[in-house]
Amino acid sequence: MTATQGPSAGDGAGTPDTSSTTDTSAPGRDTVAEVVRQWRAVHPGLDTGPMEVIGRINRCAALFQQAEDAPLRRAGLTRPEFDLLGALRRTGHELTPSELARETFSSGAAVTKRLKQLTERGLVERRGDTRDRRVAHVRLTDAGRELVDGILPSQLAYENAVLSGLGDGELGDLAGLLGGLLAQLEGRLGALRA
């Protein structure tokens, strides 16, 4: 695969394919292709297939994080704060901080800090557990629910605009591939943690 196509590096004879190398200074260019081309020049025998996938996922994630949060910023929220509010809204019930950490792939300390800020803004409420005072239960306030419900349509429209260069079939294929990769990684990491 070439730097822009996928994992089979080269022409099958051990020669890396650099034909897809592009000028990465122009907008809309695949910067990972240039990185791969440079590594192939330095280490021609290395398989850059993993870099071609993981590098692009990381680059896309960074660009999405920079671009997609405009509706959230207008509402005075960060993406991690919205993720907490969204977890409470979509599950439809109270969650403990530990459950919120799992739902949002965040550390316990980060969740505690965000919950403090959201509580001060009146978007979430905490109550102690009747049987174990060390455990707290968090729920959305009416204001928090209204905020999430008000932002979600514009956030999804914004994300749709970010992905508008892909057709419906491509979006479905990409979602399926990423879903399979995510399930595989979560299974492996879960087994390593057990």
Residue pairs with C-beta under 8 A, 6 or more apart in sequence:
1 7
1 8
1 9
1 17
1 49
1 52
2 9
2 17
2 18
2 19
2 20
2 33
3 17
3 18
3 20
3 21
3 30
3 32
3 33
3 36
3 37
3 48
3 52
4 20
4 22
4 30
4 33
5 20
6 49
6 52
6 53
7 49
7 50
7 52
7 53
8 49
9 16
9 17
9 40
9 47
9 48
9 49
9 52
10 16
10 17
11 17
14 45
15 44
16 40
16 44
16 48
18 37
18 40
20 33
21 33
21 34
21 37
22 29
22 30
22 33
22 34
23 29
24 30
24 31
24 33
24 34
30 56
31 59
32 51
32 52
32 55
32 56
32 59
35 51
35 55
36 48
36 51
36 52
36 55
39 46
39 48
39 51
40 46
40 48
57 178
64 162
65 79
67 162
68 79
68 155
68 158
68 159
68 162
69 78
69 79
70 158
71 151
71 154
71 155
71 158
72 78
72 79
72 81
72 82
72 151
72 155
75 147
75 150
75 151
77 85
77 147
77 151
80 104
80 106
80 110
80 114
81 114
81 117
81 118
82 148
82 151
82 155
83 103
83 104
83 106
84 100
84 104
84 106
84 111
84 114
84 115
84 118
84 124
85 118
85 123
85 124
85 140
85 144
85 147
85 148
86 148
86 152
87 95
87 100
87 103
87 104
88 94
88 95
88 100
88 124
88 138
88 139
88 140
88 144
89 140
89 144
89 145
89 148
89 149
91 103
93 139
94 127
94 137
94 138
94 139
95 103
95 137
95 138
96 135
96 136
96 137
96 138
97 108
97 111
97 112
97 115
97 136
97 138
98 108
100 106
100 111
100 115
100 138
101 107
101 108
101 110
101 111
104 111
106 114
115 124
115 126
115 138
118 124
118 144
119 125
119 126
122 141
122 143
122 144
123 140
123 141
123 143
123 144
123 147
124 138
124 139
124 140
124 141
124 144
125 138
125 139
125 140
125 141
126 136
126 137
126 138
127 136
127 137
127 139
128 135
128 136
128 137
129 135
129 136
129 137
140 148
163 171
166 174
